[in-house]
Amino acid sequence: MTFDDEKTPVETSALVSELRGLGEAERTHRMTELALAHITATLGGGVLGEDALGRTFKDLGFDSMMSAELRDRLSRALDITLPSSVIFDYPTPAVLIEHVRSAVLGADAGAGTQSVPTADSADLNDPDDADDPVVIVGMACRYPGGVGSPEDLWSLVVGGGEGITGFPESRGWDVEGLYHPDPDHPGTTYARGGGFLHDAGEFDAGFFGISPREATAMDPQQRLLLEVAWEA
């Protein structure tokens, strides 16, 4: 059997049917052969043996662009959907082969074997999920106006509020001297307020394992990103 990444739908169907008709040992051998062929082609040379199955894709020389190329090759060859982050989700050829085998063959793929469930292995054909191609599992946000969560943002919108407030008192600014009616006056602003995150300085450095000195030197947006990523 040869493995060609330019297969037509009919050829792909025939390949899958042939794999289904094989015994367990032969099926595993063919799937391994197919995966190694496409991994080798993606790397652009060399010959990978079965000793490479337990090595990480990073060790084999893969990067994110190669991950996307390998995804495209396997998707076309076997008519399956794989994420562009495939080598990060399945970090060794052996783990990837097991996932691909399950994706192609479904229940026929090694009954009794155990594998780690992944998000893309869910039953996307469930009628209840037909209109929900994206599922939100966590959200977090920070916005002016005291918005510290999605619930706060919704309340602000429903209530017709706005995020514009006076200047923060905790930044070490000369709040009284900031305003000047002349927009061309140096070192001042002709606005009396703006959209500020008043609690942006309330960062728990110890919680994130960061020293106080490093936290002070960090970009405030980086601190905020750490907070909302943890919350989400």
KEKE-3310 file (N, C-alpha, C; in steps of 0.2 Angstrom, whole numbers, plus 5000, padded with zeros to 4 digits):
npx = (5004:5003:5005:4997:4996:4987:4975:4960:4942:4936:4947:4952:4941:4941:4954:4951:4941:4948:4957:4948:4945:4956:4965:4968:4982:4988:4982:4986:4999:4999:4993:5003:5013:5008:5007:5020:5026:5020:5024:5038:5038:5034:5044:5053:5063:5075:5074:5062:5061:5052:5057:5056:5044:5041:5047:5046:5038:5044:5057:5060:5061:5050:5040:5027:5022:5025:5017:5004:5005:5007:4995:4986:4990:4987:4974:4969:4972:4965:4952:4948:4946:4958:4966:4976:4985:4990:5002:5005:4994:4995:5008:5018:5023:5017:5006:4999:4996:4987:4977:4973:4969:4958:4950:4948:4943:4933:4923:4928:4941:4952:4945:4944:4956:4964:4963:4967:4954:4949:4945:4941:4937:4924:4906:4901:4890:4879:4862:4858:4868:4869:4868:4878:4893:4904:4909:4909:4919:4925:4926:4933:4936:4942:4936:4935:4925:4923:4921:4924:4921:4913:4899:4898:4901:4889:4879:4883:4880:4866:4861:4864:4875:4891:4909:4917:4926:4933:4950:4961:4966:4976:4988:4999:4998:4997:4983:4975:4982:4982:4972:4969:4962:4966:4970:4983:4992:5007:5011:4998:4981:4966:4954:4943:4942:4941:4943:4947:4956:4954:4958:4970:4982:4982:4988:4992:5006:5013:5004:5005:5018:5028:5041:5040:5047:5049:5036:5033:5041:5035:5025:5009:4998:5002:5001:4988:4984:4988:4980:4967:4968:4970:4957:4948)
npy = (4994:5011:5028:5042:5059:5066:5060:5055:5057:5045:5036:5038:5033:5020:5017:5018:5008:4997:4997:4995:4982:4974:4964:4966:4968:4969:4981:4990:4990:4995:5008:5014:5014:5022:5035:5037:5039:5051:5059:5059:5064:5077:5082:5083:5074:5061:5045:5038:5027:5014:5016:5030:5032:5034:5046:5064:5076:5088:5085:5078:5088:5096:5111:5124:5127:5115:5106:5111:5107:5093:5090:5094:5084:5071:5073:5075:5062:5053:5058:5065:5076:5086:5096:5111:5111:5099:5092:5096:5093:5079:5073:5064:5053:5040:5042:5050:5042:5033:5041:5045:5033:5029:5040:5037:5024:5023:5014:5002:5003:4995:4989:4989:4995:5008:5026:5043:5054:5067:5084:5086:5073:5072:5068:5075:5075:5075:5078:5088:5097:5102:5115:5122:5124:5129:5129:5138:5137:5145:5161:5178:5195:5212:5228:5246:5255:5248:5235:5218:5205:5194:5195:5207:5215:5213:5217:5231:5234:5231:5240:5252:5259:5267:5267:5277:5287:5297:5302:5290:5289:5282:5281:5289:5300:5318:5322:5334:5343:5339:5343:5354:5367:5371:5362:5361:5363:5359:5344:5342:5337:5340:5333:5327:5315:5297:5281:5270:5256:5255:5246:5241:5240:5231:5218:5201:5196:5186:5175:5171:5167:5177:5189:5203:5214:5210:5210:5224:5229:5223:5224:5232:5227:5214:5208:5209:5200:5188:5187:5187:5176:5166:5166:5163)
npz = (5000:4996:5001:4998:4998:4990:4988:4980:4985:4983:4983:4996:5003:4999:5005:5019:5020:5017:5028:5038:5036:5040:5051:5069:5072:5059:5055:5064:5060:5047:5049:5057:5047:5038:5045:5048:5035:5031:5041:5039:5026:5028:5036:5026:5022:5025:5034:5044:5057:5067:5079:5081:5086:5099:5102:5105:5094:5094:5097:5085:5076:5073:5070:5072:5059:5052:5059:5055:5042:5043:5048:5038:5028:5034:5036:5023:5017:5025:5027:5038:5052:5059:5072:5070:5079:5081:5084:5096:5104:5103:5107:5103:5089:5092:5100:5092:5082:5088:5091:5078:5072:5080:5076:5063:5062:5072:5083:5079:5082:5090:5102:5120:5122:5130:5130:5132:5134:5123:5118:5105:5102:5106:5103:5090:5082:5090:5091:5100:5101:5088:5084:5091:5088:5094:5111:5125:5139:5149:5154:5156:5161:5160:5162:5160:5172:5183:5179:5182:5178:5167:5170:5177:5166:5158:5167:5167:5153:5152:5161:5155:5158:5159:5156:5159:5170:5183:5185:5192:5209:5214:5207:5208:5202:5198:5201:5203:5196:5183:5173:5161:5152:5139:5125:5120:5129:5137:5146:5152:5152:5143:5146:5158:5163:5160:5153:5164:5173:5189:5198:5194:5199:5210:5211:5214:5217:5224:5223:5209:5209:5208:5210:5221:5216:5202:5198:5199:5188:5177:5162:5164:5157:5155:5168:5170:5160:5165:5177:5171:5163:5172:5179:5169)
capx = (5000:5006:5001:4998:4992:4983:4970:4953:4938:4935:4953:4952:4936:4944:4959:4948:4938:4953:4960:4943:4945:4962:4966:4971:4990:4990:4979:4991:5005:4997:4992:5010:5017:5005:5009:5028:5027:5018:5029:5044:5037:5033:5051:5057:5069:5077:5069:5060:5059:5048:5061:5054:5037:5041:5051:5042:5038:5049:5064:5060:5062:5044:5038:5020:5021:5025:5011:4999:5006:5005:4987:4983:4992:4983:4966:4967:4973:4960:4946:4946:4947:4963:4967:4982:4990:4990:5008:5005:4989:4997:5015:5023:5019:5013:5000:4995:4993:4982:4971:4970:4966:4951:4946:4946:4939:4928:4922:4932:4948:4955:4941:4948:4962:4963:4966:4965:4949:4951:4940:4939:4934:4917:4902:4899:4884:4873:4857:4857:4874:4870:4868:4883:4899:4909:4907:4913:4920:4927:4927:4935:4938:4943:4935:4933:4918:4922:4920:4929:4919:4908:4893:4899:4900:4882:4876:4884:4877:4859:4859:4865:4880:4897:4915:4921:4927:4938:4957:4963:4970:4981:4993:5004:4998:4995:4976:4972:4986:4982:4968:4970:4957:4970:4973:4990:4996:5011:5010:4992:4975:4959:4949:4943:4941:4943:4941:4953:4955:4956:4961:4975:4988:4980:4991:4994:5012:5015:5000:5008:5025:5032:5043:5037:5051:5048:5029:5033:5044:5031:5020:5003:4994:5004:4999:4981:4983:4989:4974:4961:4969:4968:4950:4945)
capy = (5000:5017:5033:5048:5065:5069:5055:5057:5055:5038:5032:5039:5029:5013:5016:5017:5002:4992:4997:4992:4975:4971:4962:4971:4968:4972:4987:4994:4991:5000:5015:5016:5015:5028:5040:5038:5041:5058:5063:5059:5069:5084:5084:5084:5070:5056:5039:5037:5020:5014:5019:5037:5033:5037:5053:5070:5079:5093:5082:5076:5094:5099:5117:5125:5126:5108:5103:5112:5103:5086:5090:5094:5078:5066:5075:5073:5055:5049:5061:5066:5083:5087:5103:5113:5110:5092:5089:5098:5089:5072:5075:5059:5049:5034:5045:5053:5036:5030:5046:5045:5026:5030:5045:5034:5018:5023:5009:4996:5004:4993:4989:4987:4999:5014:5032:5049:5058:5074:5088:5084:5066:5072:5066:5082:5074:5075:5083:5094:5101:5104:5123:5124:5122:5132:5129:5142:5134:5149:5168:5183:5201:5218:5234:5252:5256:5243:5228:5213:5199:5195:5197:5214:5219:5212:5222:5238:5235:5231:5246:5258:5262:5268:5265:5283:5289:5302:5299:5286:5292:5278:5280:5293:5306:5324:5322:5340:5347:5336:5346:5361:5368:5371:5355:5362:5365:5353:5340:5341:5335:5344:5329:5327:5308:5292:5274:5267:5251:5258:5241:5237:5239:5226:5212:5197:5193:5179:5170:5169:5165:5182:5193:5210:5218:5209:5212:5231:5230:5220:5228:5231:5222:5207:5207:5208:5194:5183:5187:5185:5169:5161:5166:5159)
capz = (5000:4996:5005:4994:5001:4985:4986:4979:4990:4982:4985:5003:5006:4999:5010:5025:5020:5018:5035:5043:5035:5042:5058:5073:5071:5052:5055:5068:5056:5041:5052:5058:5041:5035:5049:5047:5029:5031:5045:5035:5020:5031:5038:5020:5020:5030:5035:5051:5058:5072:5085:5082:5088:5106:5103:5104:5088:5095:5096:5078:5072:5070:5072:5071:5052:5051:5062:5051:5036:5044:5049:5031:5025:5037:5035:5016:5016:5028:5027:5045:5054:5065:5074:5068:5085:5082:5087:5103:5107:5103:5106:5100:5084:5094:5103:5087:5078:5091:5090:5071:5071:5083:5072:5056:5063:5077:5088:5077:5083:5097:5108:5125:5123:5134:5128:5135:5130:5121:5117:5098:5102:5108:5098:5087:5079:5095:5089:5105:5100:5081:5083:5095:5086:5099:5118:5130:5145:5154:5152:5161:5157:5164:5158:5164:5175:5188:5177:5184:5176:5161:5173:5178:5159:5156:5171:5164:5147:5153:5165:5151:5161:5155:5160:5160:5177:5185:5186:5198:5214:5217:5202:5210:5197:5201:5198:5202:5191:5176:5169:5158:5146:5133:5123:5118:5135:5138:5152:5155:5147:5143:5148:5165:5165:5155:5154:5168:5177:5195:5203:5190:5204:5215:5208:5219:5214:5227:5220:5203:5210:5205:5216:5220:5211:5195:5197:5198:5182:5172:5159:5168:5153:5156:5174:5169:5156:5170:5181:5168:5161:5178:5181:5164)
cpx = (5004:5002:5003:4993:4988:4977:4964:4948:4936:4941:4953:4947:4938:4949:4956:4944:4943:4956:4955:4943:4951:4961:4969:4978:4991:4987:4984:4997:5004:4996:4999:5014:5014:5007:5016:5029:5025:5022:5035:5044:5037:5040:5055:5063:5071:5072:5068:5058:5054:5051:5059:5047:5036:5044:5045:5043:5043:5056:5065:5062:5056:5043:5030:5018:5021:5019:5005:4999:5005:4998:4984:4984:4987:4976:4964:4967:4968:4953:4944:4948:4952:4964:4974:4987:4991:4996:5009:5000:4991:5004:5020:5019:5015:5006:4996:4992:4987:4976:4968:4967:4959:4947:4943:4941:4934:4928:4926:4939:4950:4951:4945:4954:4960:4966:4963:4960:4951:4945:4937:4937:4927:4913:4899:4893:4878:4868:4857:4863:4874:4871:4874:4890:4905:4905:4911:4913:4923:4928:4930:4937:4939:4941:4934:4926:4917:4920:4925:4927:4914:4901:4893:4898:4893:4878:4877:4880:4869:4857:4861:4870:4886:4903:4919:4920:4932:4945:4958:4967:4976:4987:4999:5004:4996:4988:4974:4976:4985:4978:4970:4965:4960:4973:4980:4995:5000:5010:5004:4987:4969:4953:4949:4942:4942:4941:4947:4951:4958:4960:4967:4981:4988:4982:4994:5000:5014:5011:5002:5015:5030:5035:5040:5041:5050:5041:5029:5036:5040:5026:5013:4998:4996:5002:4991:4979:4983:4983:4968:4961:4967:4961:4946:4946)
cpy = (5006:5023:5040:5053:5068:5064:5058:5055:5047:5034:5033:5034:5022:5012:5014:5010:4996:4991:4993:4984:4971:4968:4967:4973:4972:4979:4992:4996:4996:5007:5018:5018:5021:5035:5042:5041:5048:5062:5064:5064:5076:5086:5085:5080:5065:5050:5038:5030:5020:5016:5026:5038:5036:5044:5058:5073:5085:5090:5079:5082:5098:5106:5118:5124:5119:5104:5104:5108:5096:5085:5089:5087:5072:5067:5073:5065:5051:5052:5062:5074:5083:5094:5104:5112:5103:5089:5091:5094:5082:5072:5070:5055:5043:5036:5047:5047:5033:5034:5045:5038:5026:5034:5042:5028:5018:5017:5002:4997:5001:4993:4986:4991:5005:5020:5038:5053:5065:5078:5087:5077:5066:5070:5073:5081:5073:5080:5089:5099:5104:5111:5126:5122:5124:5132:5133:5139:5139:5156:5172:5189:5206:5224:5240:5252:5250:5236:5223:5206:5200:5197:5204:5218:5218:5217:5229:5239:5236:5238:5252:5262:5264:5267:5271:5286:5295:5299:5296:5290:5288:5277:5285:5299:5312:5326:5330:5345:5344:5340:5353:5362:5369:5365:5355:5363:5359:5350:5340:5338:5339:5340:5328:5320:5304:5285:5270:5261:5253:5253:5238:5236:5234:5219:5208:5193:5187:5174:5167:5167:5170:5187:5200:5215:5217:5211:5220:5233:5228:5225:5227:5226:5215:5204:5205:5202:5188:5182:5184:5178:5164:5161:5162:5152)
cpz = (5000:4999:5001:4997:4996:4983:4985:4984:4989:4984:4993:5006:5005:5004:5017:5026:5021:5025:5040:5042:5037:5049:5062:5072:5064:5052:5058:5063:5050:5043:5054:5052:5038:5038:5048:5041:5028:5035:5042:5029:5023:5033:5032:5019:5026:5030:5042:5052:5064:5079:5086:5085:5095:5107:5101:5097:5088:5094:5089:5074:5070:5073:5071:5064:5050:5053:5058:5044:5037:5045:5042:5027:5027:5036:5028:5015:5019:5029:5034:5047:5060:5066:5071:5073:5086:5086:5094:5107:5108:5102:5104:5094:5086:5097:5097:5083:5081:5091:5083:5070:5074:5079:5066:5057:5068:5082:5086:5079:5090:5103:5114:5127:5126:5131:5132:5131:5129:5119:5110:5097:5104:5102:5095:5083:5083:5092:5094:5104:5092:5080:5088:5093:5090:5106:5122:5137:5151:5151:5158:5157:5162:5160:5163:5167:5180:5186:5178:5182:5170:5164:5175:5171:5157:5160:5168:5158:5148:5157:5161:5154:5156:5159:5161:5167:5178:5185:5192:5203:5216:5212:5203:5205:5201:5198:5197:5197:5184:5171:5167:5152:5139:5131:5121:5124:5137:5145:5155:5149:5148:5145:5155:5168:5159:5157:5158:5172:5184:5199:5199:5194:5209:5212:5214:5216:5217:5224:5214:5203:5207:5211:5215:5216:5204:5193:5195:5191:5176:5169:5162:5164:5154:5163:5174:5165:5161:5174:5177:5165:5166:5179:5175:5164)
residu = (MET:THR:PHE:ASP:ASP:GLU:LYS:THR:PRO:VAL:GLU:THR:SER:ALA:LEU:VAL:SER:GLU:LEU:ARG:GLY:LEU:GLY:GLU:ALA:GLU:ARG:THR:HIS:ARG:MET:THR:GLU:LEU:ALA:LEU:ALA:HIS:ILE:THR:ALA:THR:LEU:GLY:GLY:GLY:VAL:LEU:GLY:GLU:ASP:ALA:LEU:GLY:ARG:THR:PHE:LYS:ASP:LEU:GLY:PHE:ASP:SER:MET:MET:SER:ALA:GLU:LEU:ARG:ASP:ARG:LEU:SER:ARG:ALA:LEU:ASP:ILE:THR:LEU:PRO:SER:SER:VAL:ILE:PHE:ASP:TYR:PRO:THR:PRO:ALA:VAL:LEU:ILE:GLU:HIS:VAL:ARG:SER:ALA:VAL:LEU:GLY:ALA:ASP:ALA:GLY:ALA:GLY:THR:GLN:SER:VAL:PRO:THR:ALA:ASP:SER:ALA:ASP:LEU:ASN:ASP:PRO:ASP:ASP:ALA:ASP:ASP:PRO:VAL:VAL:ILE:VAL:GLY:MET:ALA:CYS:ARG:TYR:PRO:GLY:GLY:VAL:GLY:SER:PRO:GLU:ASP:LEU:TRP:SER:LEU:VAL:VAL:GLY:GLY:GLY:GLU:GLY:ILE:THR:GLY:PHE:PRO:GLU:SER:ARG:GLY:TRP:ASP:VAL:GLU:GLY:LEU:TYR:HIS:PRO:ASP:PRO:ASP:HIS:PRO:GLY:THR:THR:TYR:ALA:ARG:GLY:GLY:GLY:PHE:LEU:HIS:ASP:ALA:GLY:GLU:PHE:ASP:ALA:GLY:PHE:PHE:GLY:ILE:SER:PRO:ARG:GLU:ALA:THR:ALA:MET:ASP:PRO:GLN:GLN:ARG:LEU:LEU:LEU:GLU:VAL:ALA:TRP:GLU:ALA)
# end
